[in-house]
Amino acid sequence: MRQSKGRGRKGRRRLTIPVGSPLKAALDAALREKRSAVTILVNSFGRPWTADGFRASWDRAFRKTSLKDLHFHDLRGTAVTRLALSNCSVPEIASITGHSMKTVQEILDAHAHYLGGRVELAESAIKKLSEVYG
């Protein structure tokens, strides 16, 4: 995957994002059936999305929901938070989202309220501490 655009040095950087087992199995099956590349997201004409087409369709679908004050780019922030809750490190998260490590940390700092009260994180931290110091 190549980032479409960005500020500063980030723009058009190539990203490799591994997929989980269920998606990999589905893609492998589709590839065997078609014997060619598999496009994951297609528009209503069965063609790959353009950035503008996807954005317009996303906006139309979003307006039909009851959600407010959210934007498409918020999904990346949600991904950062969920990856952190899965005990991923900042460098691991940055390698998936394409953010700089500084930006990942800024997102985590801004969304600390999602992380701070999690018993799972506290338990994980104590477990790691115990493994190092007994």
C-alpha positions as CSV (number, residue, x, y, z in Angstrom):
1,M,0.0,0.0,0.0
2,R,1.2,3.5,-0.7
3,Q,0.0,6.5,1.3
4,S,-1.9,8.8,-1.0
5,K,-0.6,12.1,0.4
6,G,0.7,13.6,3.5
7,R,2.5,16.5,5.1
8,G,6.3,16.8,5.2
9,R,8.4,13.7,4.7
10,K,5.5,11.3,5.1
11,G,3.8,11.7,1.7
12,R,3.6,8.7,-0.6
13,R,5.6,6.4,1.7
14,R,5.1,2.7,1.0
15,L,3.4,0.7,3.8
16,T,3.2,-3.0,4.1
17,I,0.3,-4.0,6.3
18,P,0.0,-7.7,7.2
19,V,-3.5,-9.1,7.4
20,G,-5.1,-11.3,10.0
21,S,-5.7,-15.0,9.4
22,P,-9.4,-14.8,8.4
23,L,-8.8,-12.0,5.8
24,K,-5.7,-13.8,4.5
25,A,-7.8,-17.0,4.0
26,A,-10.5,-15.1,2.2
27,L,-8.0,-13.3,-0.1
28,D,-6.1,-16.5,-0.9
29,A,-9.4,-18.2,-1.8
30,A,-10.5,-15.3,-4.0
31,L,-7.1,-15.3,-5.7
32,R,-7.3,-19.0,-6.4
33,E,-10.7,-18.6,-8.0
34,K,-9.8,-15.5,-10.1
35,R,-6.1,-16.4,-10.7
36,S,-5.3,-12.7,-10.7
37,A,-5.0,-9.8,-8.2
38,V,-7.8,-9.3,-5.7
39,T,-9.3,-5.8,-5.2
40,I,-10.7,-5.6,-1.7
41,L,-12.9,-2.5,-2.0
42,V,-14.9,-1.8,-5.1
43,N,-17.6,0.7,-5.9
44,S,-21.1,0.0,-7.1
45,F,-19.8,-0.6,-10.6
46,G,-17.4,-3.3,-9.4
47,R,-14.4,-1.0,-10.0
48,P,-11.7,0.0,-7.5
49,W,-12.6,3.1,-5.5
50,T,-11.1,6.5,-6.4
51,A,-10.2,8.6,-3.4
52,D,-13.0,11.1,-4.3
53,G,-15.6,8.4,-4.9
54,F,-14.8,6.7,-1.6
55,R,-14.9,10.0,0.3
56,A,-18.3,10.9,-1.3
57,S,-19.8,7.5,-0.6
58,W,-18.5,7.5,3.0
59,D,-20.0,11.0,3.6
60,R,-23.4,9.9,2.3
61,A,-23.4,6.7,4.5
62,F,-22.2,8.7,7.5
63,R,-25.0,11.2,7.2
64,K,-27.5,8.4,7.5
65,T,-26.1,7.5,11.0
66,S,-26.7,9.1,14.3
67,L,-23.0,9.7,14.8
68,K,-21.9,13.3,15.2
69,D,-18.5,15.1,15.5
70,L,-16.6,12.2,13.9
71,H,-14.6,12.2,10.7
72,F,-13.2,9.5,8.4
73,H,-9.6,10.3,9.6
74,D,-10.8,9.5,13.2
75,L,-10.7,5.8,12.2
76,R,-6.9,5.9,12.2
77,G,-6.9,7.4,15.7
78,T,-9.3,4.6,16.7
79,A,-6.9,2.1,15.2
80,V,-4.0,3.6,17.2
81,T,-6.0,3.3,20.4
82,R,-7.1,-0.3,19.7
83,L,-3.6,-1.4,18.8
84,A,-2.3,0.2,22.1
85,L,-5.0,-1.7,24.0
86,S,-3.7,-4.8,22.3
87,N,-0.3,-4.2,23.9
88,C,1.3,-3.0,20.7
89,S,4.3,-0.7,21.1
90,V,4.4,2.8,19.6
91,P,6.8,1.6,16.8
92,E,4.5,-1.3,16.0
93,I,1.5,1.0,15.8
94,A,3.4,3.5,13.6
95,S,4.4,0.8,11.2
96,I,0.7,-0.1,10.6
97,T,-0.9,3.3,10.5
98,G,1.8,5.2,8.7
99,H,2.0,7.8,11.4
100,S,5.3,8.9,12.8
101,M,6.1,7.6,16.3
102,K,5.7,11.1,17.6
103,T,2.2,11.4,16.1
104,V,1.2,8.0,17.5
105,Q,2.3,9.1,21.0
106,E,0.4,12.4,20.6
107,I,-2.7,10.4,19.6
108,L,-2.3,8.2,22.6
109,D,-1.7,11.2,24.9
110,A,-4.8,12.9,23.5
111,H,-6.9,9.7,24.0
112,A,-5.5,8.6,27.3
113,H,-9.0,8.6,28.8
114,Y,-9.6,5.5,26.6
115,L,-6.5,3.8,27.9
116,G,-6.2,4.9,31.5
117,G,-9.0,3.0,33.1
118,R,-8.3,-0.2,31.4
119,V,-7.8,-3.0,33.9
120,E,-6.2,-5.1,31.1
121,L,-3.4,-2.6,30.6
122,A,-2.7,-2.3,34.3
123,E,-2.6,-6.1,34.6
124,S,-0.3,-6.4,31.6
125,A,2.0,-3.8,33.0
126,I,2.2,-5.6,36.4
127,K,2.8,-8.9,34.6
128,K,5.7,-7.4,32.6
129,L,7.2,-5.8,35.7
130,S,7.0,-9.1,37.6
131,E,8.6,-11.0,34.7
132,V,11.6,-8.6,34.8
133,Y,12.0,-8.1,38.5
134,G,10.3,-11.2,39.9
